[in-house]
Every structure is written in structure tokens, then in C-alpha cells.
């Protein structure tokens, strides 16, 4: 289960999550850059947010950005929405291909 933390220098609208579900070693061929990790964790978060149908979230399919992955999140029947962004912050070791993140 991911560990959620607020604050720690993050903007007020951010949540820091510590988890083993964020794969950060395998550079996949479809990545737009060699450190675009988070696809697996983004899919998991989307699935978890979709389960309680009574919350009424409308969630777009995840897309890849330069820094990681993002999907749109909107409460049904409202005009406003948010972006849910995934990017990794952690130990900065060499990537499998020998490059640096």
C-alpha cells in the first residue's frame, strides 16, 4: 500500500507517495525520454480511483509527458477538473542503458 505524505516542500496541491509500485529501472521502447517512468503506477492509481463509482470521477486515459505520465480527473457534472501527474523522485542512479536520469 502506498504511503501518502503532504508538505515536505511540495506545493499545497501536491501529494507525495512512497511506493514499490513505481517501476523505475526498465526504459521501455515507447518512452519519449529515458526517464519517463510511472506508467505502471499511473494505471494502478487510475484503476483505484475508478472503483468507487459513486465518487463520480471522469478519468481520461493516461498520456506520456516529458517528466512522466498524466491523466485528467474531473468530478462528473462539474465544469472544473484537475490533472493527475506522475513523476519519479528518488535515488538517482544510472539507468540500465548507462545514462543518467
N, C-alpha and C positions, 0 to 999 in steps of 0.2 A: 504494500500500500504506500503511495507517495506521501512524503512529509511536506506539508504546506507551511510556509512562513511568510509573514508580512514584514515590511520595513527593510531593515538591513541595507539602507541606501537606495532601495528601489523606489520608483515613483509611487504615489498613493494608489494608483490604479493597477499596480502590478502585484503578482503573487509569485513567490519563488517556490519551486517544487524540487525536492530532492528525491530521486527515484532511480531504481535499477532498470526501469522500463525504457529508458532513453538510450538507444544503441548509438555509440559514438566512435566506433572503430572501423566499420566497413563502409568505404566510399563506394557508393553504388553508381553504375554507369549513367543513370539518368540525372544525377546531381548536377546542378548548374555551376557549382564550385565545389572544391574538395572538402569543405567543412559544412555542408548543408544537411546536417543531421537533424533528427527529430521526427521523421516521417512516421515511424512506428508508434511513438508516444502520442503524436497528434491524432492518429487514427484511434488509439485507445481512449483519449480524452473525448473525442467526438462521440464514440460509441457510448461512453458513460453518461455524457450529457444528454444523449438521445433516449436513454432508457426510461426515465420518468416522464412519460408522455404528458402528464398533467402539468408539467412546468411550461409547456408550450413554446419551447425553443425551436426556432428555424435555423438550421445549421447548413452552411454551404459545404461543398466538397473542399478538402484541403488543397492548397496550391503551394508551390515552392517559391520562395523569395531568396534573395542573396544571403540572408542571415539565417535561414531555416524555413519553417513551414507556418502557414497561417490559414485560418478559416473564419468566415463571417458568422457571427452569432447574433440573433435577433429574437426578442420575445415576440411571439405571434401577436398580431393585431396592434402593433405599435409602430410608429414611424422611425424610431431610433434603433441603432444597432451598434455592435462593437466588433472589433477584430480580435481574435484569439491568436496570439503569436507564440511560436515555439522556437527557441534557440538555445543552444547549449552553452553553459558556463561551467567550467570545471578544470580539472588538470589539463594543462596544455602540453601534451607530449607529441612526438612525431606521429603523423598519420601513417597508416600501413604502407603507403607508397613512398614514404621517406620525407615528404614535405611537412612543413609546419602549418598548424591551423591558423 
